[in-house]
Amino acid sequence: MVVREAVRSGLVGPAQVVSGFVDADGIQESVRDLHRAFGDAPVLHTFAVKAASLVPVLRLLARSGMGCEVASPGELAQAVAAGFPPERIVLDSPAKTHAELAHALELGVAVNADNFAEVDRIGELLAVSESASVLGLRINPQVGAGAIDAMSTASASSKFGVPLRDPGARQRVLDTFAERPWLTRLHVHVGSQGCSLELIGEGVRATFELAEEINAAARRQQVTSLDIGGGLPVNFDDDEIRPTYETYVRRLRAAVPGLLTGRYDLVTEFGRSLVAKNGFTAAVVEYTKDTGGRRIALTHAGAHIATRTVFMPDAWPLRIAVYDRDGRPKYAPERVQDVAGPCCFAGDLVARGRTLPELAPGDLVVLLDTGGYYFSTPWSYNSLARPAVHGFTTHGPAPRFATVRREQTLAEILAESGVDQADALLFGDFGDFGEAGSDAAHARLVPTGD
């Protein structure tokens, strides 16, 4: 119903060959599920902006009771523009600049330092100006990697946080907190897709135990809050939501019995699990052809949108639904097909050897479960335009749409590529160069052998 109405409204089709779609109702339901799962525990649930860095989506989340986790100046600006108050924003990043930290402390957003050098830098800034920011330290519990190494942030050599099991590291953490009473939070994030709930629970338990140790050494509750990250995996195999937030909380209670008792305020940083299943990408099939005994459908959704799927297809497979040019589910004889994108390299395939209803020019392919990371953070390969993104609600007699981000124009692509500085590299006198003088110029540049 949504795809058909999107076609009828001209949001995808011959004039709009690829678009992203966000289910506003679904996002709100996911937020409700998250809050219900944690019950009355004192928790600030923040949304990881990198999962959907679109201001209208962030504003919807802010109005739905979420906070915001940011990891760059751009994401912080988006969070502020979306209406998140500073006390509901958390800044994480392994490479915060002096200016970035100063701005965060001035605003009063929470900051999780990634390393001891950053703690020192924060201390220097606090010596000059006070701040309302909650300040913490990220630790790496080194509990191991999940099934996708690139998504695992608690391996022995992860770039994130203080490696807790390295020689001398734990004692240095204790000393750092003892010397800096303004440090009141510990932060951990084990990973996301591919990380089991058991692995996540093990990392949270290590952080809880460290907080208890710091507080015992201080003889007071210096650590008052724990930021336990996010990372709930998403099921990309079918429509079922698994694991659920309820399952996640149940595993947390088993792994860390004291976590949800109210002894510590908690912060979460969920991203993909709140939005992935609440969005899809629709793209037109431009051509089909047969080569090497395989049918290939050339579409307008490729690596510029589904970057992870194209480059790591085994780790990030996507389900694909097929619709006809009118937006109706297509029923046709099935055959094995590749679904390719428009990027100019051979590996630009979002599906390989997939059995689907036979695709034809004008059909639509829908990449399911792409509400997180896909259309919201496109890759500018081949200077392909950022796709339009539309939100929708199904409350009412028919779906209603609102534009979240319009399609990037050619003028905007030119501006990003430096068109206003087109002459910037013309430092010298080019004399005979140009169409008329190209042969002479070539002759001057090529050795004669004299």
N, C-alpha and C positions, 0 to 999 in steps of 0.2 A: 504493500500500500504506500509506504513512504517513497520507495524508488519510483513507482508509477507517478505519484504526485510531483516528485522532483522533475521528472521528464516533462510532464504536462506544464510545469511552471517555467521550463527553460533553464533549470539549474544544472542540468547535465544533458548532453546531446550534441548535435553537430556544431552548435555555436559555443558550447562550454564542454570541452572534451574530457575534462577530469575535474572532480570536485570532492571535497571532504564533507562529511555530515556528522553532526554532533547531536546526540539524543539528550536534550536538557532534562527530560523527565527521568531518564535512566541514571544520569549523574546524581540527581537529587535522591533517588532511591538508594544508590550506593552509599551516599553520605549518611543517610538514615540507618542503613545496615551497620556501618562502621560505629556510629554512636551507640546503637542498641547493643552491640557486642561488648563494648567496654562498660556498659551500665553506669553506675554512679561513681566509678573511679575518677580521680582528678586528672583529667587528660586534656591537653591541647592537641587536637588533631590538625596537622598542617598538610597542605597539598604540595608535592614536589613540582615546582613550576616547570621543570624541564620536560615533564610528561605531556604538558599541553600549554605551551607558552603563548596563549591567546587571551588578551585582556577580557573579552566578554565571558569566556569560560571561567577565568579567575574570579570575575565579579560574581558570577552565578555561585561559585563555591564559597566566596566570602559571605554572600547573603544566606547561604545554606548552613552557616555556622562553622566553617573551616578557618584555620590559620593558613600560613603560607611558608614554605621552605624554599629558599633561593640560593643560587650558587654562582652568581655573577652580578656585576653592576646592572646589566641589562635586565636580568630577572628581578632584581630588587626594584628597579624603576617600574617594571610591569606590575609587580605586587602593589606598590604604592598607588599607581594609576587605577588599579582595580578596586581600591578602597580598603585594603587590609590595614588596620591600625598597626603601628610599629610594635606594640606589645604582643601581637599575634604573628609576627614575622621572625623567622630563624634564618640566619646566614651561615651557610656551609660552603667551603671551597678549600682545596689544598694549596691555593696560591693567591691568597688575598693580598692586594697591594696596601701600602701605607695609606694611600688616599681612600681606598675602599673601606678599610677599617675605621678610619677617622669619620667617614660619612655615616657608617653604620652606628658607631657609638654616639654620634651627634643625634641621629634619629631616635636611638633607643631600641633598636631591634636586637634580638638575642644573637650572640655570636658564639659559635663553636670553633675554638682554635684547633688547627690541625696538628700542630707540633710545638715543641718548646720554644723555638725561635719566634713563632707567632705569639705565644704567651708573653714573651719579653716585649715584643712590639706593642701589644695591647697595654702592658704595664707602663710603657713610656708615654703612650697617649693619655692614659688615666692620670698620670702625674701632672699633665698640663690642664686637663679638663675632666670634670666628673661626667658620668653617664648613667642613665637608667637601664642600660642593657643588662640582661642576664648573660653571664659569661661562663663558658664551659670549655672542656677539653675533649677532643675526640680520641678514643683509644681503639686500637686494633687488637681484638682478643686473640687473633691468630688461631681461630678454631678450624680453619680449612676452607677450601673452595667448593663451590657447587658444580653442577653439570656444565655451566658456561663460564669459563675462566674469566672472560672479560666482564662479566656481571658479578664477580665475586670480589668483595672488598675486605675480606678478613683472612686472606691467605697469608702465609709466612712473610712474603715479600711485597704485600700490597702497598701502593703509594699513599694510602690514606691512614691518618691517625698515628698515634704513638704505639709501636709494637710491644704489647704488654709482656710477651714472653721472652723478648730479647734480654740478654744479661744486663742487669742493673736498671732496666726500664721501669719496673714496678716501683722500686724504691725512689727513683727520680720523680715519678708521678706523685708519690706521697710527699716528697720534699717540696715539690712545686706547689701543691695545695697548701701545705703548711706555711709556706712563705708568702702566699697570695690569698688572703681571706676573701677577696672578691671573686674567686673561682668557686662557683656554687653548683655547677652542673657537669655531669659526665654524658658523653655522646658516643653511641655506637651504631654502626650500620653494617650488617654482615654481608648484604648483597641483595639481589632481587631475583629476576627470572633465573630459574635453574637451582636456586638455593632452597633446601628443604626446611620445613618448619622446625625440625629438630636442630639443624645447624643454626638457625636464627635464635632459637631458644637458648642454645649453648652460649652464644655470644652475649645475649642479654643477661644470662646468669652470671657470666664473668664480670660484666659491668656492675651489676647489683652488688656482688661480693666485694668489688673494689671500692664502691661507695661506702659500704659498711666499714671497710678497713680504714678509709680516709677519715670517716666520722669518729671511729674509735680512737684514732691517733690524735684527732683534734679535741676529743672529749666534748664534742658538741656536734650538732647536725650541720656541718658546713655544706655538704652536698645535699641540697634540698630537692633537686629534680634530676630526672634521667630522661635523656632523649634517646629513645630506643629505635629510631630510624623507621624505615618502612620495609619494602621489599617483598610484600606478599606476592607469590607467583600467580600468573594468570593462565588459565586453561585455554589454549588456542585450538584444541581438538574438536570441540563441539560447543553448543550453546550453554551448557551447564556452568554455573559459577562454582569453581572449586580450586583451591580451598576457600572457604568462606571466612569472613572476619570472626564469626563465632568459633569456628574451628581453630583459628589462629589464637584467639584469646584463651581457649581451653588448653591449648598446648603451652602457652605462656604460664598459665597458672600451675600446670604440672611441673614445668621446668624451673620456675622461680616463684615458689609459694608466697613470698612476702611482697611481690611486686605490686599487686593491685589492692593492697590493704590500706592505702592512703599514707603510708610512711613517706613516700616520695611523690611529688607531682610528676606527671609523665608528659612526654611529647612524642608524637608519632609523625612520620614523614611519608605517607603513602602517596603514590603517584599513579603508576600504570593500572593498579588494581581498581582505582576509582573510575577510570575513563576508558580503558581499552575496549571493553565490550559495549561501551556506549558511543561508538562511532564506527563509521565505515567509509570506504573510498569507492567512488563509482567512476568508471572510465569507459570511453568509447573504444570499440574494436575498429581500427582503421582499415586494416588489411588482414587477410589470411593467406597462407601459402604452404606448400608441401616441399620439404627438403630433406633428403636423406631418409625418406620413409616416415618422417614425422610432420604432423600438422603444427604450424606455428601461427598464433594469433598475435598480431602487432597492435598493441594498445597504447594508451597515453598514461598508463600508471607503471612506472618502472623504478629504477634505482634512485631517482631524484625524490621519490616519496617513500618507497619501501626499501630504504638503503640497507637496513640490517638483514632483511629477508633475502635480498639479492646477493649480498656478500657472505652471509652465513645461513644458507637455506636450511641446513639441518637443525640449527639452533632456533631459527625464527620462521618456521613454516606458517603460511597463512591459508585459511580456508577461502575458497572462491565460489561465489554464486553467480549464475548466468541469467541475464534478463534479455528480452528482445528490445528492439529500438523504442517500443512504447512503454518500457519499464515493467513488463509482465514477466514472471518467471518463465524461462524458456524450457520447453519440453521438446527434445529432439533426440535422435539416436546419439548415443555417447561414443566418443572416440578418445584415444590418448592424444593429448595436445600439450604443447608448451605455450605459456602465456608470457609474452615479452613486452618490454617497455620501449620507449622512444629514445633512450640514451644510446649514444654512438659507441658502444663496445659490446662484444659478443656475449658477455655474461649477464647482460641486463634481462634477466628472467625472474619473474615473481613466482612462477610455478613451472616445474619440469616434469614432463611425462605424466601429466594429471589427466585422469579420466573425467571428462566433462561433456555436457551436451555440445554437439558440434557448433563451434563458434563461426559467425559470419560477419562481414563488415556491417557496421551499424549497431550490432549487439552491444550490450553493456556487460562488463565484468565488474563485480563488486568484491572488493577485498574486505573481508569481515574482521572485526575486532581490531580496527586500526585507530581507535579513538585516542590512543596514547602514542606519542612520539612520531607517528607516520606523517600525516598531512600537516601537523602543527609545526614541525621542524624540518622542512624540506631541504634538500641538497641542491645547490645551484649548478649542477653539472650541465654542460652544453648550454648554459644560460637559459635553461627552461624556466618558464614562469612559475612562481609560487602559485599553487592552485587556490581557487576560491574555497572558502569553508562556510558552510551554512548550518545553523542550529535548527532543530525542529522540536515540536511538541505534538503529541497525538491526542491531547485533550481537546475534544470537540468533534464535530462531524467529519472533519478531514484534517490531515496533517497541516500544520502551519509552520512556515519557515521564516528565519531571520538571518541576514548575512552577518557572519562573524568576522570574516576577512575577505575582501574582494580579491579577484585574481590580479596578480602583478601585471602591470602594463609594460609594453615595449619601452616607453619613455623611462619608466622606473628602472628597467634592466640597464638601459643605456647610462642612466645617472650613476648607478652602482658600479658600472664598468669604467667610469672616469670620462664620460663624454665631454664634460665641461672643462676638462684638462687635456683635451685631445692633442694640443701642441706642446705638452709639458716636456717631451723628450727631444724636441727639435732644437738642440743646443747650438749647432753650428750652421754654417752656410752650406746648403745642400746643392747649390750650383746646378749642374747638369742632371742631377738625379730626378727621377720622375719618368713618366711614360716616354717623353721624347729623348731623354738623356740616359735611359737605362743601359743601352748597349755600350755607350762611352764609359759610363761608370763601371760597368762590369769589366771592360778592358783595362781600366786603371787598377782594379782590385786583383786581377788574375796575373800571377808572375809570367813574364815572357820567356824566361830561360836564358836571357842575355848574360 
